[in-house]
Structures are given as C-alpha cells and as structure tokens.
Amino acid sequence: MASEPSSTANTESTVPMPEGWTDDYKGMGGNDEWGNVNGTGAHTAVGLGLGKPTPLLGRKLEYGGGLYFFSADAKPGQLYMWEAETGDVLRVTSPATIDDIKKLISDKKMKDIKREEVEGNTLEERQAHLARFFSAQGLSSRRQG
C-alpha cells in the first residue's frame, strides 16, 4: 500500500476552511478510500475513466460526510464532486478552483456550484475502464473488498 500523505491535500490555499469541511487526507478516508485501488473513491474514479483521484475537500462525518471534491490524473484541470452514498460523480463546470468552491460553501451557496454528468457512466463503460486500468497496473480486474 502507498504511504499516506501526512498533511492536507491542498496546502497552498489561503481561503479559510468552511465549517464542517476538511482537506485532511486521513480525514477524507486516507489510503483506505483514495490511495488503495480497491478504495471506493479510487475505484469509482477509475471506473469512470478519470484515473487516480486526489481528494481536495470533504464534508466531515459529524456534518453528514460522504461528499467530496477531487481531481484526477487522467483529466488534469478538472474538478469532480462525488456523493459517496449514491455513488454519483459529477464534473464541476463552475467555479474552476477549489478555493472558489470553498468560498461558495462558506457563503452557504452550494447550489451555485455548477455540475454536469460525467460521460462513461454506463456499467459497460465503467467495467471497460476498470479492466484497462487494472491490466495496466498488472492487477486482476476483480474488486476485492
């Protein structure tokens, strides 16, 4: 298993953290969620053809949890929102930065975050993305949970 980063995911931000949110890697599930190919966050992103995800912002469990913003290495410059409970992943179309997302959350304007569906979300497309990723990694495409 990869070593876990010991600090926050977004160390260059000057925007205050919204109440109830975190950018702490371990606080967003750490390697169990994001660094391990079988982690739900990693598996979801790879299944959509987004590549390896990097969590940037997550709602704390005591505030409802299960909502994350992340970037992914196969789609540089894009931000995504993942609703863990439903499994929905949406591409954020506006704003373009995690700092601007934090500002909207702080101002209680999450509805102003513009999103769209991610292409490649059929079961067949997800399975094909996973098979290609696992093959490239020299791993079995069977998810082990």
VOBA-1610 file (N, C-alpha, C; in pm, whole numbers, padded with zeros to 5 digits, always signed):
BEGIN
Met+00085-00118+00000Met+00000+00000+00000Met+00089+00124+00000Ala+00044+00227-00070Ala+00120+00352-00077Ala+00121+00421+00058Ser+00227+00498+00085Ser+00231+00572+00210Ser+00132+00688+00203Glu+00073+00718+00318Glu-00027+00824+00325Glu+00039+00959+00343Pro-00008+01059+00268Pro+00042+01194+00293Pro+00012+01233+00437Ser+00101+01306+00498Ser+00082+01341+00639Ser+00018+01477+00658Ser-00005+01550+00548Ser-00063+01683+00563Ser-00193+01693+00484Thr-00235+01814+00464Thr-00358+01836+00391Thr-00337+01815+00242Ala-00447+01794+00172Ala-00441+01770+00028Ala-00414+01899-00048Asn-00451+02013+00009Asn-00442+02141-00062Asn-00367+02240+00026Thr-00235+02235+00022Thr-00154+02312+00116Thr-00134+02457+00077Glu-00167+02496-00047Glu-00140+02632-00091Glu-00259+02726-00078Ser-00370+02681-00025Ser-00490+02763-00016Ser-00477+02870+00093Thr-00527+02987+00061Thr-00534+03094+00161Thr-00679+03119+00203Val-00772+03046+00144Val-00914+03060+00176Val-00944+02976+00300Pro-01010+03035+00400Pro-01041+02959+00521Pro-01128+02837+00490Met-01109+02733+00568Met-01186+02610+00552Met-01330+02635+00596Pro-01428+02599+00513Pro-01568+02614+00555Pro-01598+02525+00676Glu-01688+02570+00760Glu-01727+02491+00877Glu-01783+02358+00832Gly-01735+02251+00895Gly-01785+02118+00865Gly-01714+02048+00751Trp-01607+02108+00698Trp-01533+02053+00586Trp-01387+02035+00623Thr-01316+01952+00547Thr-01175+01928+00573Thr-01100+01905+00441Asp-00971+01933+00444Asp-00885+01894+00333Asp-00775+01800+00383Asp-00796+01745+00502Asp-00701+01649+00560Asp-00721+01513+00494Tyr-00615+01460+00435Tyr-00621+01334+00361Tyr-00681+01221+00445Lys-00630+01205+00567Lys-00683+01100+00654Lys-00827+01127+00692Gly-00861+01254+00710Gly-00999+01291+00743Gly-01097+01264+00631Met-01044+01247+00510Met-01130+01215+00394Met-01122+01067+00359Gly-01069+00987+00449Gly-01064+00843+00427Gly-00925+00788+00399Gly-00829+00877+00371Gly-00691+00835+00351Gly-00675+00729+00243Asn-00574+00647+00260Asn-00545+00543+00161Asn-00656+00440+00151Asp-00731+00417+00259Asp-00839+00320+00252Asp-00945+00361+00150Glu-00964+00490+00134Glu-01065+00543+00042Glu-01006+00583-00093Trp-00887+00643-00090Trp-00832+00708-00211Trp-00703+00648-00263Gly-00618+00595-00178Gly-00486+00550-00220Gly-00482+00406-00262Asn-00574+00328-00214Asn-00581+00187-00244Asn-00672+00169-00365Val-00628+00092-00462Val-00706+00074-00585Val-00845+00018-00555Asn-00862-00049-00441Asn-00992-00102-00404Asn-01072-00009-00315Gly-01016+00107-00280Gly-01091+00205-00204Gly-01207+00256-00289Thr-01319+00285-00226Thr-01438+00324-00301Thr-01415+00449-00384Gly-01349+00550-00330Gly-01323+00672-00407Gly-01235+00645-00527Ala-01127+00570-00506Ala-01036+00537-00615Ala-01106+00450-00719His-01177+00350-00675His-01245+00257-00766His-01350+00331-00848Thr-01422+00423-00786Thr-01524+00500-00857Thr-01463+00586-00966Ala-01357+00659-00932Ala-01292+00747-01030Ala-01232+00668-01146Val-01163+00560-01114Val-01102+00478-01219Val-01211+00418-01308Gly-01321+00375-01247Gly-01431+00317-01323Gly-01493+00413-01422Leu-01478+00541-01397Leu-01532+00643-01489Leu-01427+00690-01590Gly-01309+00631-01584Gly-01204+00669-01677Gly-01132+00797-01638Leu-01145+00837-01512Leu-01083+00960-01465Leu-00940+00939-01417Gly-00900+00816-01398Gly-00767+00788-01346Gly-00763+00796-01195Lys-00642+00805-01142Lys-00621+00809-00996Lys-00670+00942-00940Pro-00761+00937-00842Pro-00814+01061-00784Pro-00728+01116-00671Thr-00736+01246-00654Thr-00674+01315-00539Thr-00785+01393-00469Pro-00820+01352-00346Pro-00926+01425-00275Pro-00876+01564-00235Leu-00961+01664-00253Leu-00924+01802-00222Leu-01004+01862-00108Leu-01128+01816-00093Leu-01217+01874+00007Leu-01325+01773+00038Gly-01354+01752+00166Gly-01457+01657+00205Gly-01537+01708+00323Arg-01666+01674+00322Arg-01752+01711+00435Arg-01723+01615+00551Lys-01704+01670+00670Lys-01675+01590+00788Lys-01795+01503+00824Leu-01763+01387+00881Leu-01869+01292+00918Leu-01974+01353+01009Glu-01930+01432+01107Glu-02026+01491+01202Glu-02116+01595+01137Tyr-02088+01632+01012Tyr-02171+01726+00937Tyr-02242+01656+00821Gly-02244+01525+00824Gly-02313+01449+00721Gly-02221+01364+00635Gly-02093+01403+00623Gly-01994+01325+00549Gly-02039+01289+00408Gly-01960+01205+00344Gly-01997+01145+00217Gly-02002+01234+00095Leu-01953+01357+00104Leu-01949+01446-00012Leu-01806+01496-00027Tyr-01749+01474-00146Tyr-01609+01506-00169Tyr-01591+01579-00301Phe-01491+01664-00305Phe-01444+01725-00428Phe-01305+01670-00453Phe-01277+01628-00576Phe-01147+01571-00607Phe-01104+01607-00749Ser-00975+01590-00773Ser-00920+01600-00908Ser-00874+01459-00946Ala-00842+01439-01075Ala-00799+01306-01118Ala-00692+01319-01225Asp-00596+01229-01222Asp-00478+01244-01308Asp-00505+01226-01458Ala-00611+01157-01497Ala-00639+01138-01640Ala-00710+01259-01701Lys-00756+01350-01617Lys-00829+01469-01664Lys-00776+01592-01590Pro-00651+01632-01616Pro-00590+01745-01545Pro-00674+01873-01559Gly-00680+01947-01451Gly-00751+02075-01452Gly-00901+02064-01427Gln-00953+01942-01419Gln-01096+01923-01393Gln-01118+01895-01245Leu-01232+01938-01195Leu-01273+01907-01058Leu-01401+01825-01064Tyr-01413+01735-00968Tyr-01530+01647-00962Tyr-01590+01649-00822Met-01719+01623-00816Met-01790+01611-00690Met-01843+01469-00681Trp-01814+01401-00572Trp-01857+01263-00552Trp-01948+01256-00431Glu-02068+01206-00450Glu-02165+01180-00343Glu-02152+01032-00312Ala-02080+01000-00204Ala-02045+00861-00175Ala-02168+00774-00151Glu-02269+00827-00088Glu-02387+00746-00055Glu-02458+00695-00180Thr-02468+00779-00281Thr-02537+00740-00404Thr-02442+00689-00510Gly-02313+00722-00497Gly-02214+00684-00596Gly-02206+00782-00713Asp-02285+00889-00708Asp-02287+00985-00817Asp-02157+01066-00821Val-02101+01080-00941Val-01985+01165-00965Val-02025+01266-01072Leu-02006+01393-01041Leu-02038+01500-01135Leu-01914+01585-01159Arg-01898+01631-01282Arg-01788+01722-01313Arg-01832+01863-01275Val-01747+01934-01203Val-01775+02072-01165Val-01739+02160-01286Thr-01836+02235-01336Thr-01811+02323-01450Thr-01784+02466-01406Ser-01830+02502-01287Ser-01806+02635-01231Ser-01838+02631-01082Pro-01750+02685-01002Pro-01625+02755-01031Pro-01514+02657-01069Ala-01402+02712-01109Ala-01292+02632-01162Ala-01186+02597-01059Thr-01194+02654-00937Thr-01091+02625-00836Thr-01153+02577-00707Ile-01076+02501-00632Ile-01123+02451-00504Ile-01143+02566-00406Asp-01060+02672-00416Asp-01078+02789-00329Asp-01213+02856-00354Asp-01252+02868-00480Asp-01382+02929-00510Asp-01497+02839-00463Ile-01478+02708-00469Ile-01578+02616-00415Ile-01590+02635-00264Lys-01475+02647-00196Lys-01477+02669-00051Lys-01551+02799-00016Lys-01531+02903-00096Lys-01599+03030-00071Lys-01750+03013-00082Leu-01796+02942-00186Leu-01939+02920-00203Leu-01996+02837-00088Ile-01924+02736-00045Ile-01970+02655+00069Ile-01979+02742+00194Ser-01877+02823+00219Ser-01877+02912+00337Ser-01994+03011+00333Asp-02028+03056+00212Asp-02139+03151+00195Asp-02274+03081+00186Lys-02274+02948+00210Lys-02397+02867+00204Lys-02464+02878+00067Lys-02382+02871-00037Lys-02430+02881-00175Lys-02386+02759-00258Met-02392+02641-00197Met-02351+02521-00270Met-02431+02502-00398Lys-02554+02548-00397Lys-02638+02534-00517Lys-02581+02611-00635Asp-02491+02706-00609Asp-02428+02783-00717Asp-02309+02711-00780Ile-02275+02594-00726Ile-02169+02514-00787Ile-02233+02441-00905Lys-02189+02474-01024Lys-02245+02416-01147Lys-02179+02281-01175Arg-02263+02183-01208Arg-02215+02047-01229Arg-02281+01985-01352Glu-02215+01883-01406Glu-02273+01806-01515Glu-02233+01660-01498Glu-02312+01574-01562Glu-02282+01431-01554Glu-02149+01401-01622Val-02082+01300-01570Val-01957+01253-01627Val-01990+01149-01733Glu-01934+01165-01853Glu-01955+01065-01958Glu-01887+00935-01919Gly-01935+00827-01976Gly-01874+00697-01948Gly-01928+00632-01823Asn-02054+00663-01789Asn-02109+00617-01662Asn-02197+00494-01676Thr-02202+00431-01794Thr-02279+00307-01804Thr-02198+00195-01740Leu-02264+00090-01702Leu-02197-00023-01640Leu-02089-00080-01732Glu-02120-00094-01860Glu-02023-00148-01954Glu-01901-00059-01966Glu-01921+00072-01972Glu-01808+00165-01983Glu-01722+00162-01857Arg-01786+00158-01739Arg-01710+00151-01614Arg-01627+00024-01607Gln-01687-00090-01646Gln-01615-00217-01643Gln-01496-00214-01739Ala-01513-00155-01857Ala-01404-00146-01953Ala-01291-00058-01900His-01325+00057-01838His-01223+00145-01779His-01146+00072-01670Leu-01218+00001-01585Leu-01153-00072-01476Leu-01061-00181-01530Ala-01109-00256-01629Ala-01027-00363-01685Ala-00898-00308-01745Arg-00907-00196-01819Arg-00786-00135-01877Arg-00691-00087-01767Phe-00746-00022-01664Phe-00662+00030-01556Phe-00592-00085-01483Phe-00668-00187-01444Phe-00608-00298-01371Phe-00505-00371-01455Ser-00533-00388-01583Ser-00438-00453-01672Ser-00308-00373-01679Ala-00319-00241-01691Ala-00200-00155-01698Ala-00120-00162-01568Gln-00188-00188-01458Gln-00122-00198-01328Gln-00073-00339-01298Gly-00105-00434-01387Gly-00067-00573-01365Gly-00149-00640-01257Leu-00274-00593-01239Leu-00361-00645-01135Leu-00482-00714-01196Ser-00548-00791-01115Ser-00674-00854-01156Ser-00782-00747-01158Ser-00878-00758-01248Ser-00986-00660-01255Ser-01096-00690-01155Arg-01080-00793-01076Arg-01180-00824-00974Arg-01158-00735-00854Arg-01266-00672-00810Arg-01258-00586-00692Arg-01259-00674-00569Gln-01166-00648-00482Gln-01159-00724-00358Gln-01192-00630-00246Gly-01298-00657-00176Gly-01343-00561-00078Gly-01323-00607+00057
//
